[in-house]
Amino acid sequence: MAAKQSLSIIPENILVNKIYEIRGHKVMLDRDLAELYGVETRVLKQATRRNLDRFPQDFMFELTSEELKDWRSQIVTSNSDKMGLRYKPFVFTEHGILMLSSILNSQQAIQVNIQIVRIFTRLRQWLTENGELKYDIEELKRKMNSQEKNIELLFTYLDRLMDKKIGPRKRMGFMHDDL
């Protein structure tokens, strides 16, 4: 039996804009995931709390008050203060999002999870490729600095040679007076 091909049900740019970096992890907020899955945030949080053993700290964590304040200051939208956050949000890493699909078993949740995982995979690939590019750039900078020092040394030697007082030139070779 052929597997169903997953369709992109949410525009990719919307998903990418809901990924934040918190505590050095790429994460998504419970409220954004709930909206994408078509459930209420409280339903998502209740399901998560009932299955806490599936969500270690590297899969899901709750924002601290300070992190929440920092996160709100990062958001450029004008309605960031009107978001109505009464409770500190849970944030889910890529692995936590995968685990959510096992506790929120709707077709929409499954399709959205597939999209999110693909985006996380592309982000990781992009970071890896750019990490290699960054290394190559650093290597070029190092070589340029080395060449720059060599050129500077060459000009120093040339300046020293120019600064030496050159007396009258001593003639070399045959002179017609010598014959």
C-alpha positions as CSV (number, residue, x, y, z in Angstrom):
1,M,0.0,0.0,0.0
2,A,1.5,3.3,-1.0
3,A,2.1,5.8,1.8
4,K,0.2,9.1,1.7
5,Q,2.3,12.0,0.5
6,S,2.3,14.7,3.1
7,L,1.1,18.0,1.9
8,S,2.3,21.3,3.1
9,I,-0.7,22.5,5.0
10,I,1.0,25.6,6.4
11,P,3.2,28.0,4.5
12,E,6.8,27.4,5.3
13,N,7.6,31.0,6.1
14,I,5.0,31.0,8.9
15,L,6.6,27.9,10.5
16,V,10.1,29.3,10.2
17,N,9.0,32.6,11.9
18,K,7.7,30.6,14.9
19,I,11.1,29.0,15.6
20,Y,13.1,30.9,18.3
21,E,16.5,30.4,19.9
22,I,16.3,30.0,23.7
23,R,19.0,28.5,25.9
24,G,21.0,27.7,22.8
25,H,18.2,25.5,21.3
26,K,16.0,26.1,18.4
27,V,12.5,25.8,19.9
28,M,8.8,26.5,19.3
29,L,6.3,27.8,21.9
30,D,3.4,25.8,23.2
31,R,0.9,28.4,22.0
32,D,2.3,28.4,18.4
33,L,2.3,24.6,18.3
34,A,-1.3,24.5,19.7
35,E,-2.4,26.9,17.0
36,L,-0.7,24.9,14.3
37,Y,-2.2,21.7,15.5
38,G,-5.6,23.2,15.8
39,V,-6.0,22.7,19.6
40,E,-6.2,25.0,22.5
41,T,-2.9,25.8,24.3
42,R,-4.3,24.4,27.6
43,V,-5.1,21.1,25.8
44,L,-1.5,20.8,24.6
45,K,-0.1,21.7,28.0
46,Q,-2.4,19.2,29.7
47,A,-1.4,16.4,27.4
48,T,2.2,17.3,27.9
49,R,1.8,17.3,31.7
50,R,0.1,13.9,31.6
51,N,3.1,12.6,29.7
52,L,6.0,14.4,31.4
53,D,8.2,11.3,31.3
54,R,8.3,11.7,27.5
55,F,9.7,15.2,27.8
56,P,13.1,15.5,29.4
57,Q,14.7,18.9,29.7
58,D,16.4,18.7,26.2
59,F,13.0,18.0,24.7
60,M,10.8,20.6,26.5
61,F,11.2,23.2,29.2
62,E,9.2,26.0,30.7
63,L,10.5,29.5,30.2
64,T,11.6,31.4,33.3
65,S,10.2,34.9,34.0
66,E,13.4,36.4,32.7
67,E,13.4,34.3,29.5
68,L,9.8,35.3,28.9
69,K,10.7,39.0,29.3
70,D,13.7,38.6,26.9
71,W,11.6,36.7,24.4
72,R,8.9,39.4,24.4
73,S,11.5,42.0,23.8
74,Q,12.7,40.1,20.7
75,I,9.3,40.1,19.1
76,V,8.9,43.0,16.7
77,T,5.1,42.7,16.3
78,S,3.1,45.5,17.9
79,N,0.7,43.1,19.6
80,S,3.5,41.4,21.7
81,D,2.1,42.9,24.9
82,K,-1.4,41.9,24.0
83,M,-0.6,38.2,23.7
84,G,-2.4,37.4,27.0
85,L,0.3,35.1,28.4
86,R,-1.0,34.3,31.9
87,Y,1.4,31.3,32.3
88,K,5.0,30.8,31.4
89,P,5.0,28.9,28.1
90,F,6.5,25.5,27.5
91,V,9.0,25.5,24.7
92,F,9.7,22.4,22.6
93,T,12.9,21.4,20.8
94,E,12.8,19.4,17.6
95,H,12.8,16.2,19.6
96,G,10.0,17.5,21.9
97,I,8.0,18.3,18.8
98,L,8.5,14.8,17.5
99,M,7.3,13.5,20.9
100,L,4.2,15.7,20.7
101,S,3.0,13.8,17.7
102,S,2.7,10.7,19.9
103,I,0.4,12.4,22.4
104,L,-1.5,14.6,20.0
105,N,-2.6,12.0,17.5
106,S,-4.7,14.0,15.1
107,Q,-4.1,14.0,11.3
108,Q,-3.4,17.7,11.4
109,A,-0.8,17.3,14.2
110,I,0.9,14.6,12.3
111,Q,1.1,16.6,9.0
112,V,2.3,19.8,10.8
113,N,4.9,17.8,12.7
114,I,6.2,16.4,9.4
115,Q,6.6,19.9,8.1
116,I,8.2,21.2,11.2
117,V,10.8,18.3,11.3
118,R,11.7,18.9,7.7
119,I,12.3,22.6,8.5
120,F,14.4,21.8,11.5
121,T,16.4,19.4,9.3
122,R,17.0,22.1,6.7
123,L,18.0,24.6,9.3
124,R,20.5,22.1,10.8
125,Q,21.9,21.4,7.3
126,W,22.1,25.1,6.5
127,L,24.0,25.7,9.8
128,T,26.4,22.9,9.0
129,E,27.1,24.2,5.5
130,N,27.6,27.7,6.8
131,G,29.8,26.4,9.6
132,E,32.1,25.0,7.0
133,L,32.0,28.2,5.0
134,K,32.8,30.1,8.2
135,Y,35.8,27.9,8.7
136,D,37.0,28.5,5.1
137,I,36.7,32.3,5.6
138,E,38.7,32.1,8.8
139,E,41.4,30.1,7.0
140,L,41.5,32.8,4.3
141,K,41.8,35.5,6.8
142,R,44.6,33.7,8.6
143,K,46.5,33.3,5.3
144,M,45.9,37.0,4.4
145,N,47.2,38.1,7.7
146,S,50.3,36.0,7.2
147,Q,50.8,37.4,3.7
148,E,50.2,40.9,5.0
149,K,53.0,40.5,7.6
150,N,55.3,39.2,4.9
151,I,54.6,42.2,2.6
152,E,55.0,44.6,5.6
153,L,58.4,43.0,6.3
154,L,59.5,43.3,2.7
155,F,58.6,47.1,2.7
156,T,60.6,47.4,6.0
157,Y,63.7,45.9,4.3
158,L,63.2,48.1,1.3
159,D,62.9,51.2,3.5
160,R,66.1,50.3,5.3
161,L,67.9,49.9,2.0
162,M,66.7,53.3,0.8
163,D,67.7,54.9,4.0
164,K,71.3,53.8,3.8
165,K,73.5,56.5,2.5
166,I,75.0,55.4,-0.7
167,G,78.3,56.9,-1.3
168,P,79.9,57.5,-4.8
169,R,79.6,54.5,-6.9
170,K,82.7,52.5,-7.3
171,R,83.4,51.9,-11.0
172,M,83.9,48.3,-12.1
173,G,85.1,46.8,-15.3
174,F,87.6,48.2,-17.9
175,M,88.2,51.8,-18.2
176,H,89.8,53.3,-21.3
177,D,92.3,55.2,-19.1
178,D,93.6,51.9,-17.8
179,L,95.1,50.9,-21.1
